[in-house]
Amino acid sequence: MSAGDVEAVIKELDNLGCQPEQAGDQYSSYCPVHELDGKGHKKSLSVKSGNKVAVVVTCHAGCSFNELRKVITSLNSTKERKEVEATYLYRNREGKEEFRKLRFWPKDFRIENHNIPSNDPNKMRWKLPLDRDITEWPLYRLPELVAAKDTGETVFYCEGEKDTDRLVKHNCIATTNYEGASKGSQKPKWRLDYERQLTGLNSLVLLPDNDEPGRSHMANIAKQMMGKVGEIITLDLGLRFPDLKAGGDVSDWLNAGHSVEELLEL
């Protein structure tokens, strides 16, 4: 691993005004995609040497590597090899992990069943649990979702874990299903367990991505949950804000300069 690769990125970030600074074996910096608007962000970008790629650059607010590479030109020579960007734990009502979902760069996903030994000859560790081994298929962040029924707090339903975690960082309660949205004529990705877990909420806000699969996914959830929660609000940011890119999500909307306070007002 050449230290020059990291140094080239740090130099470019410095020239962009991102104020990189070293912290242990990595650097922290303002993200050149969304944090150079002078609005008092906390530094969300990390830069370090990688095991499989020369440089690992991660925006912890959700900007993709491809977005970063458009701005940080010294990353253009980085080979596209899979690297884990995030790990999402799916827990049951009691907080026990049932399985986890790994997000890779370049964008890809893989299921890991952490309850199975890594040397299992049937490789079941890298598959979803069998129906017989799981009592209830959990929505993401299920324990917080269950607690919201007692407090009456609003729950946001996103299309993916990245957006869910982004809202949680802003003290919102949010959830999603591990399968994401269906595409084209595929059968809607919905389980009876999800309906049970959402039933009884005071307020459910659906946040579709700015595309047909996202809208169809949320429309199906609204149909399934009609009359089972206090209120259902579909907040289609793509229709309200025409500048939101095709396929854009709530993270893209926030990256464009909007705030969670504005989201709550909407």
Phi, psi and omega in degrees: 000126181268127177295340180296330179296314178293318181299324179295319179294316181297319179298317181293319177298321178297317179294332179279352181086023183273355175053057178292144177217143184281139176220096184072233182266012179217178179241149171245148187201159168291146178282125182288350180278319188224002185244020179252026180263005176072023184261022173072040179289159165270146182298124184245356183263135174240145180228128178204166174288143180251165178278326184249342177232156185298317183225135174252113179245122185229127170267112184283359174266353173116357178295136183283162179297322180296323176295318180294321184291336177291333182262318181266092189294335180291351177274352185296337180272356181291128180289141181278091175242148184295131176218133182294123178264325183203154177235125182247121182267128176257115186245156176277185184300328181274357178096002179282135179289128176264319176195173179226155180241126181259132175256127182251156164247135352303156192308120177196162181225151177211141178271139174231125176264097188290351179276354180254135179301146182293338180264015179301122184296336180273359178055034179289345178299332185257026177226160175298153174301152174287152181305325183288343184261003183223131184276334182204129178282117188273144163287160180294135181061043183302317180303320179290326179295316179297319180296329181295337178293326179281325183273342181078012183286154178289141177243130177265133178251115182256173180270349182206167183291326181301313179293321179301310181295326179298316180289324179298324178298338178258026174066026172265161171258126186216159182207173175196172174254148188295337186281342185076203182263153175282154179244143175057234184267012180298153176294137179306139182272092186209141180238151177300327178301321181296319179300316179297321184290331180271336183300131179101354177293151177284317184212129180237119180253121181263129183242086181288146169294162184277062177200172184295315178301319181297316181291320179296320180300312182288327177296322178293320178296317179300319179295316182294327188262359181303125179082000183250352174230163183301312178208150176238126179238122173263116182253096183269095184294330180294325179282325181283331184232092185300341180283347179294129186297157176301130183082359182294152182236187183295330176294317177298321179296317177293320179296336181280003175111000177278171184230163176294328176301319177294321178300316181294324178295318179298000000 
